[in-house]
Amino acid sequence: MPFTLNPLPYAHDAVAPYVSAQTMELHHGKHLKAYVDKANELSEGTGLGDLPLEQAVLEAHKKGPGPLFNNVGQIYNHTIFWDSMKKNGGGNLPGTLEKKINESFESREGFNKKFVDTGLAQFGSGWVWLVVGKDGKLEVTKSPNGESPLLEGKTPLIGCDVWEHAYYLDYQNRRADYLKAFVENLINWDFALQKFEAADKAA
């Protein structure tokens, strides 16, 4: 099967006013669609589209940096990004994650600050992530362009897009405000817990 543009897991306006319906429509329907179309064009005859998405990312990366990996990587990154948000997100942490967040960042506020600061430190286009490593420890990391923690053997629990098209209509150049809104009002902690438990079981 070729790469597909999966529907958003919620309505375009579900995470407004923090991310507007217009931004979501353009981001999903234009930017991500372009990545999907280009990935299908560049991967024709390679069999990459037949693989599970995570495996396709890793196999594309083995072929070297370039357009094929960039577009496949962006499909994966956006899949994590959409699921990392929900209406009325943020809020209380599920029990297991609360303990891990406190162990890794001292407090929820410590995590929020680390996440925002790391997102601001990503120069140019890229991503900020909450990940779990093979040692079971949580980290906040960043990556440029279409790269992700998968390439380092880490499992993304939460991913936030800091390419300008993700926030410029709503926040202009105020990336910090966008990141603060994301951690305080949008994070889907249930999704993060699901990913954490799956990684823990696989370890």
ABEGO torsion letter per residue (X at the ends): XBBBBBBBABBAAAAOAABBAAAAAAAAAAAAAAAAAAAAAAABGAGAAABBAAAAAAAAAAAEBEAAAAAAAAAAAAAAAAAABBBGBEEBBBAAAAAAAAAAAGBAAAAAAAAAAAAAABBEBEBBBBBBBAAGBBBBBBBBEABBAAAAGBBBABBBBABAAAAAAAAEABAAAAAAAAAAAABBAAAAAAAAAAAAAAX
